[in-house]
Each structure stands twice: as structure tokens, then as C-alpha cells.
Amino acid sequence: MRKARIVGTGMAAPSSVVDNHLLSRCMNTSDEWIVQRTGIRERRVSPDTYRMLLRLAEAPDKIAFMDEVFAQGLDGKIDSTLTVSDLAFDASSMALKNAGVEPRQLDCIVDSSTVPDFAYPHTGCVLQGKFGLTSTPAICLQQGCAGFIFGLAVADQFIRNGIYERVLVVGAELLSSIFDYTDRGRDMAVLFADGAGAVVLQAVESGESGLISHHLHSDGTILDGLSGEVWGTSTYPAISKKKIEEGRGRPRMNGRSVFVQAVRRFREVIGVCLNTNRLTVADVDLFIFHQANIRIIEAVADALKIPPGKTFNNVERYGNTAAASVPMALHEARAAGRIKDGDLVLLAAFGTGFSWGASLLRW
Ligand code: UT7
């Protein structure tokens, strides 16, 4: 039976490392609070955010400094040194190289990025252009942290149905560009960070190896759980000085609500994925969850009796990279020898929307 198989993985993260101690010089937080509540010790951010944080840490009036940055950019410069499509390009290039596939051999690109280079066109198109491709379709998803799972499911349908042979699936984020790194934004700024992950899917006509099933869900009745209005038709005009002054350009999150929903939905969707495939936890070799918070992962693992040795986590080093987190963890798990040929791997993610899902695959 025709299937889609992962033939290459890749990832990219900016080289600037921000530990919890630097954040605690910018806002009223501490290494202890962040590690206890989330398990995050450090994260990668763009060179622009890194320069801003170093300056913010030294600023006598932090709120005034951050307001100045929001109004003027840093030193009056507002063009980014690194964009989300740059990270997507680096992760994708690595995945293509590892797969032995040339960009021109791709039939389709599926990208998921919460905060794009431009409001439109979407990052998938910008990425496609960076590869010098001029007609390959680029599909762009807006599923937040669940984006990569939704992307895998979409790409899989095209391959299974014989429409495409090779599809690049990317999750890329440059989230550090949207946060307020003073006390006002501390609930979210310590969690999220920058990175990208990608896989190349290729059609195979026989064998066990390949994507097996996907289980996707959304619930749009709790929009204020995790949202951002940077620009959008929730206000008129879509972007205005008043909107920015009222802080409505900044992301919002009800951390407790997200935590509770995430644990519940992870449990449900993993249960459905296992039942659908007549499997138990014991049959799965490795679980890779969206890397939002180690406490969410531990709560789900406890509830489903998943032994600690059966999960792969890197949230401690990268924080929450939203759509990039699952493909980054997948790449690192494979590179570290945690996924062997023939292993059964279950991926699961939860994010804004809310949207959540799970994918099962045989490597
Ligand atoms: O991809 C999904 C993305 N979202 C998530 O994964 C978020 C899920 N939620 C969580 O991970 C947790 O809810 C948080 C880590 C965000 C917060 O942990 P919590 O145990 O739920 O803390 P809380 O929101 O109840 O806040 C406890 C206290 C509050 O102070 P008071 O009201 O008790 O005085 C907060 O103001 O901690 C305060 N607080 C902080 N303190 C130090 C909030 N953020 C910070 C911070 N540093 N960064």
C-alpha cells in the first residue's frame, strides 16, 4: 500500500542562548520559578532579541526602554537580522540534504509558522522563493503549536492519494520577536523561543515503514486561552495606534486554562490514536510531545502510564518553539539514536485555537 515515509529530518536554531538568569535581569522572575513551573533552563533567540535583552538587562527603567523599542525599534532600526523564513530555510536545507533530495524535486511545501515574515504572503511562499522555486505549491497552516502535526496530515493525504511524490513539511517560529520582556509580559516571555524543524516525506509503495494515522481536532470556543491580535479583523481598523497603545498587539494567554486543556486533550488524542490502531503504550517505542512545558508532558505520561524512558524531551534547552518543537525533537531524537529503523513513534501536539492532534508512524 502506498504510504508517505520520512526520508530526512533537519532543524535550525539561532546561536544566541538565553538562560533564565539573563531573563531574571530583565523582569521579575527567577531561574527557580521557571525551572519548577516549566523545566526550561535556556532557549535560543534571534540576534535582534539577544541584543535587545542585553540592553534591557542594563536599562535603569525597563518599561520605558521596552516601550521605546516597541515604538522605534532598537536604535531606530526595524528590519530584522534573522526572519522566520531564514530559520525555515536552514532547517529545510538540512532535511533535504539528509534525504538526498534537491529542492527542485519537491512537489509541494507545507509550512506552519505562527508569526510569519509578512502578514501576507505567508512564510511558505517566502521559503519557496528562497529555494529559487517558481511554481512548486506552498501551503501555509496557522495551527500554532499543533501546526507540524496538521502539516504532516495534509502532506500525507497528497502522497497517499498519488498526487505528489515528495513533500517538505516545516514548522518554523521566531516567537521572541513578539514578546514584552519586562514584568508586563513575564508570563509568556519566559516560555516561548525561536527555532525550526523540517522533514522530507517521500512516497513508498510497499513495506511497513511510513506514516500510519493522524488524529486532528480544534475547539474554537475558548479563543482567549491563547491568542494574538498583532493585526486582524477583530478590531477596526485591523491595525491602529490605539490598538498598539492598549497592548492588543501583544500575545495573551490564560496559562492555567491552557495547562488544563493541554493535559486533557493530549490524553484523549493519544488514547484515540492507540485505540484506532489497536495498540497499547507498550507497543510504542517513543512518544514525542510538543515541548511546551515538562510538567504538561509529565502529567500526560503519568496519566497514560508512559515510562520516562519512552519520551524524548528537549524543552529544557529550547523552550517552547510552537510549530517547530515536534520536528526539532524528532530530528534530535533520530540523531541521538533514540529512534531506530522499524520503531513505532507517536507524535502529539496542542496549541492555540485550541488545535491539537497526534500522528503515528513506523520509522
Ligand atoms: O503551547 C502551549 C503554550 N502554553 C503553555 O504551555 C502554557 C501552559 N501553562 C503553564 O505552563 C503554566 O500555567 C505557567 C508556567 C504559564 C504558569 O504556571 P502556574 O503554576 O500556572 O502559575 P500561575 O499562572 O498560577 O502564576 C503563579 C504566580 C502568579 O503570581 P501570584 O498571582 O500568585 O502572586 C504569577 O503572577 O506566578 C506569577 N508569575 C511569575 N512569577 C515569576 C507568572 N509568570 C511569572 C514569571 N516569573 N515568569
Residues whose N, C-alpha, C, O or C-beta is under 5 A from the ligand:
A	BS01	UT7	N28 T29 S30 W33 R37 C145 R186 D187 V190 G255 R256 V258 F259 A292 N293 F350 G351
